[in-house]
Amino acid sequence: MPPDPHFMDQKWNLEMWEHEEGKSRAEKEFSNLARTNPKGFAEILEKIRFLQDTSLETLIQTQYIKKIKNGKNLHEIRFLKAVNGRFIGVIIERPLSKPTFYALLFFDKKTNNLPPKILDTALDRLKEFNQTQNEL
């Protein structure tokens, strides 16, 4: 399969972080949306492609990507269409490569505030993420 020409134009990458067992819990959570709300899933995929054409700095300024209060260096990518879905993750910038948003979890936000259970899960996954990065 030829490479996606859109990939070369992206300003940043979205990666589903895989924990030590080689599985991505965020990808599994996001895939559940494909079964429960195919239209919302498709809209989010389309929105991701659109957002990747914009720099992370601009997305943070416009609140598409928002730093999570009390979440250390966690950020959320916000989608406000058929599903009020969110990816929570961490932004890593390395020399000579595009910045990468590593998605640690995906959830459908139903309230104005981030549920404490979701924040706790994100913080636990962030600890795991940091441990794997330190081992590299």
ZANU-300847 format. One record per residue (C-alpha): x, y, z; residue in one letter. Coordinates in Angstrom, 1 decimal. Layout:
REM residues N
+--------+--------+--------+-------+
!      u !      v !      w ! zator !
+--------+--------+--------+-------+
!      X !      Y !      Z !     A !
...
+--------+--------+--------+-------+
//
This chain:
REM residues 136
+--------+--------+--------+-------+
!      u !      v !      w ! zator !
+--------+--------+--------+-------+
!    0.0 !    0.0 !    0.0 !     M !
!    1.5 !    3.4 !   -0.9 !     P !
!    2.1 !    5.8 !    1.9 !     P !
!   -0.6 !    8.3 !    2.8 !     D !
!    0.4 !   11.6 !    1.1 !     P !
!   -1.3 !   13.5 !    3.9 !     H !
!    1.3 !   12.1 !    6.4 !     F !
!    4.0 !   14.2 !    4.9 !     M !
!    2.0 !   17.4 !    5.5 !     D !
!    1.1 !   16.7 !    9.1 !     Q !
!    2.4 !   19.1 !   11.6 !     K !
!    2.4 !   16.5 !   14.4 !     W !
!    1.7 !   12.8 !   15.0 !     N !
!   -1.0 !   11.0 !   17.1 !     L !
!    0.3 !    7.7 !   18.4 !     E !
!   -1.7 !    5.3 !   20.5 !     M !
!    0.8 !    4.5 !   23.3 !     W !
!    1.3 !    0.8 !   23.8 !     E !
!    2.1 !   -0.4 !   27.4 !     H !
!    4.7 !   -3.1 !   28.1 !     E !
!    2.5 !   -5.9 !   26.8 !     E !
!    2.4 !   -4.3 !   23.4 !     G !
!   -1.3 !   -3.4 !   23.6 !     K !
!   -2.8 !    0.1 !   23.4 !     S !
!   -5.6 !    0.7 !   25.9 !     R !
!   -6.4 !    4.0 !   24.3 !     A !
!   -6.8 !    2.3 !   20.9 !     E !
!   -9.1 !   -0.3 !   22.4 !     K !
!  -11.2 !    2.4 !   24.1 !     E !
!  -11.4 !    4.4 !   20.8 !     F !
!  -12.3 !    1.2 !   18.8 !     S !
!  -15.2 !    0.6 !   21.2 !     N !
!  -16.6 !    3.9 !   19.8 !     L !
!  -16.5 !    2.5 !   16.3 !     A !
!  -19.0 !   -0.3 !   17.5 !     R !
!  -21.2 !    1.9 !   19.6 !     T !
!  -21.2 !    5.1 !   17.5 !     N !
!  -19.8 !    4.6 !   13.9 !     P !
!  -20.8 !    8.1 !   12.9 !     K !
!  -19.1 !    9.7 !   15.8 !     G !
!  -16.0 !    7.5 !   15.2 !     F !
!  -15.8 !    8.6 !   11.6 !     A !
!  -16.2 !   12.3 !   12.6 !     E !
!  -13.4 !   12.0 !   15.0 !     I !
!  -11.1 !   10.4 !   12.5 !     L !
!  -11.9 !   13.2 !   10.0 !     E !
!  -11.3 !   15.8 !   12.7 !     K !
!   -7.9 !   14.3 !   13.6 !     I !
!   -6.7 !   14.6 !   10.0 !     R !
!   -7.9 !   18.2 !   10.0 !     F !
!   -6.2 !   19.0 !   13.3 !     L !
!   -2.9 !   17.5 !   12.2 !     Q !
!   -2.6 !   20.2 !    9.6 !     D !
!   -2.4 !   22.8 !   12.3 !     T !
!    0.6 !   23.3 !   14.7 !     S !
!    0.3 !   22.1 !   18.3 !     L !
!    0.9 !   25.6 !   19.5 !     E !
!   -2.1 !   26.9 !   17.6 !     T !
!   -4.3 !   24.1 !   18.7 !     L !
!   -3.3 !   24.8 !   22.4 !     I !
!   -4.1 !   28.5 !   21.9 !     Q !
!   -7.5 !   27.7 !   20.4 !     T !
!   -8.3 !   25.1 !   23.0 !     Q !
!   -8.6 !   22.1 !   20.7 !     Y !
!   -5.7 !   20.8 !   22.9 !     I !
!   -6.0 !   21.7 !   26.5 !     K !
!   -3.6 !   21.2 !   29.4 !     K !
!   -5.3 !   19.3 !   32.2 !     I !
!   -5.3 !   21.0 !   35.6 !     K !
!   -3.6 !   18.9 !   38.2 !     N !
!   -2.6 !   16.4 !   35.5 !     G !
!    1.1 !   17.1 !   35.5 !     K !
!    2.0 !   17.4 !   31.8 !     N !
!   -1.2 !   15.7 !   30.5 !     L !
!   -3.2 !   17.3 !   27.7 !     H !
!   -6.5 !   16.4 !   26.1 !     E !
!   -7.5 !   16.6 !   22.5 !     I !
!  -11.1 !   17.8 !   22.4 !     R !
!  -13.8 !   16.7 !   19.9 !     F !
!  -17.1 !   18.5 !   20.0 !     L !
!  -19.3 !   16.8 !   17.4 !     K !
!  -21.5 !   13.7 !   17.5 !     A !
!  -19.3 !   12.5 !   20.4 !     V !
!  -17.8 !   14.7 !   23.0 !     N !
!  -14.8 !   12.4 !   22.9 !     G !
!  -11.4 !   13.1 !   24.4 !     R !
!   -7.9 !   11.7 !   24.0 !     F !
!   -5.8 !   12.2 !   27.1 !     I !
!   -2.1 !   12.0 !   26.6 !     G !
!    1.3 !   13.6 !   26.6 !     V !
!    3.1 !   15.7 !   24.0 !     I !
!    6.7 !   14.7 !   23.3 !     I !
!    8.9 !   16.8 !   21.2 !     E !
!   12.2 !   15.4 !   20.0 !     R !
!   14.9 !   17.0 !   17.9 !     P !
!   14.7 !   16.4 !   14.1 !     L !
!   11.2 !   14.9 !   14.3 !     S !
!    7.6 !   16.0 !   14.4 !     K !
!    6.0 !   16.5 !   17.8 !     P !
!    4.0 !   13.4 !   18.9 !     T !
!    0.8 !   13.3 !   21.0 !     F !
!    0.9 !    9.9 !   22.7 !     Y !
!   -2.7 !    9.0 !   23.6 !     A !
!   -2.9 !    7.2 !   26.9 !     L !
!   -6.7 !    6.9 !   27.0 !     L !
!   -9.9 !    7.8 !   25.2 !     F !
!  -13.3 !    8.5 !   26.8 !     F !
!  -16.6 !   10.2 !   26.0 !     D !
!  -16.9 !   13.2 !   28.2 !     K !
!  -20.4 !   13.6 !   29.6 !     K !
!  -19.9 !   16.3 !   32.3 !     T !
!  -18.2 !   19.7 !   32.4 !     N !
!  -15.5 !   18.5 !   34.8 !     N !
!  -13.1 !   15.7 !   34.2 !     L !
!  -14.3 !   12.8 !   36.3 !     P !
!  -11.7 !   12.0 !   39.0 !     P !
!  -11.7 !    8.3 !   38.0 !     K !
!  -10.6 !    9.3 !   34.5 !     I !
!   -7.9 !   11.6 !   35.8 !     L !
!   -6.6 !    8.9 !   38.1 !     D !
!   -6.5 !    6.4 !   35.3 !     T !
!   -4.7 !    8.9 !   33.1 !     A !
!   -2.1 !    9.7 !   35.8 !     L !
!   -1.5 !    5.9 !   36.4 !     D !
!   -0.9 !    5.5 !   32.6 !     R !
!    1.3 !    8.5 !   32.6 !     L !
!    3.5 !    6.9 !   35.3 !     K !
!    3.7 !    3.7 !   33.1 !     E !
!    4.5 !    5.8 !   30.0 !     F !
!    7.3 !    7.7 !   31.8 !     N !
!    8.8 !    4.4 !   33.0 !     Q !
!    8.9 !    3.0 !   29.5 !     T !
!   10.5 !    6.3 !   28.2 !     Q !
!   13.2 !    6.1 !   30.9 !     N !
!   14.0 !    2.6 !   29.8 !     E !
!   14.8 !    3.7 !   26.2 !     L !
+--------+--------+--------+-------+
//
